[in-house]
Amino acid sequence: MERMKKFLAEREKTRTLRFLAPLTRLGRGWVKPLDSDQRLLDFSSNDYLALSEHPEVISASRKYLEMFGAGAGAARLMSGDLEINHLLEQEIAQLKSTEAALTFGSGYLANTGIISALAGRCDLIITDRLSHASIYDGCLLSGARTIRFRHNDLMHLKQILQEKRSQFNSCLVIVESIYSMDGDRCPLAELVKLKKDHDFLLMVDEAHATGLYGENGAGVIEEDKVSSAVDIAMGTFGKALGSYGAYAAGSRELIKFLVNTARSFIYSTALPPAVIGATLASLYLVKTEPQLRLDLHEKVAYFKKQLRKNGFRDDPGTTQIIPVMVGDSAKALAIAEELRQKHVYVKAVRPPTVPDGTARLRFSITRYQQQKDLKECARTLVSALRKIST
């Protein structure tokens, strides 16, 4: 207990203590904190395409709930392997242009299960320094030697491969196509070229890209035309698809291997039927209504234009995730509170989620937000930044 008290006191002192803040969802991107009567426009959501409130998604979820019940009742390898699981996996494989796919209970379960199954104590894992915590935990569980390369620095990755690859049985390189806290993209086209000279498996986390990029919404690996060079494509249903769960897509042999070795799959109850119904409906919308993602990208471009128009000097990046770098945790919290008073809900992201000295506000643009709201938010944000910095 003393250790816990000391930990909490230190986090409180450095303004890095995490806490829960319950909200009521009011619909169409608006939320209301339970401790306030304010209506706030949510800029911290990953519901990029606004599909969690789409009537077809809700209808499909309700239909599957009534047809198959509230829960799967068991793990997939027991009696929880309903036919609808295979239907969803077929749709994912088709979307990702792979032979097969496998669903998981969450993105965290997918990454920890996949990575710990594919690598062991005699193997090497090389991953980007800014990879998601679930990727690092998967590396830790695997027992493999893990080396981090500087963020998006493929020359550093190449150097590590040249110096270390021959010392291990196999090598797994893991990147994210879009990094969740920085909003930048991995140079995938250049990365796959390294595979021609170095023997490694390539795993790409498409959590923040699935449904948003590529001609068919299959992600950045589709847009960058590198699908055939990616050995394991991982992604989630809980972001642009507005549902819950995650997937791995790859060869039939890979999926059979994961069914037999990925502990987070083997020992977890299958996804609830209502979740599967919602995800299937979202995948159908992504496939048949490309205007959904085009609308989002137009709003992203408009918000960035308004930021620059108001004097925002940092590079807002190329994706729907826009980090506003502050540095100091206390200042980041103060700016978030200032924005809250102006009806903007955005969270201050602080260490240890991000490296020391890089506290930030993480803005996510969604289809819920209208141009007038984006324009006002950009003006309010730049004003708040100036106020806090003076």
Secondary structure, 3 states (H helix, E strand, C coil): CHHHHHHHHHHHHCCCCCCCCCEEEEECCEEEECCCCCCEEECCCCCCCCHHHCHHHHHHHHHHHHHHCCCCCCECCCCCCCHHHHHHHHHHHHHHCCCEEEEECCHHHHHHHHHHHHCCCCCEEEEECCCCHHHHHHHHHHCCEEEEECCCCHHHHHHHHHHHHHHCCCEEEEEECECCCCCCECCHHHHHHHCCCCCCEEEEECCCCCCCCCCCCCCHHHHCCCHHHCCEEEEECCCCCCCCCEEEEECHHHHHHHHHHCHHHHCCECCCHHHHHHHHHHHHHHHHCCHHHHHHHHHHHHHHHHHHHCCCCCCCCCCCEEEEEEECHHHHHHHHHHHHHCCEECCEECCCCCCCCCEEEEEECCCCCCHHHHHHHHHHHHHHHHHHHC
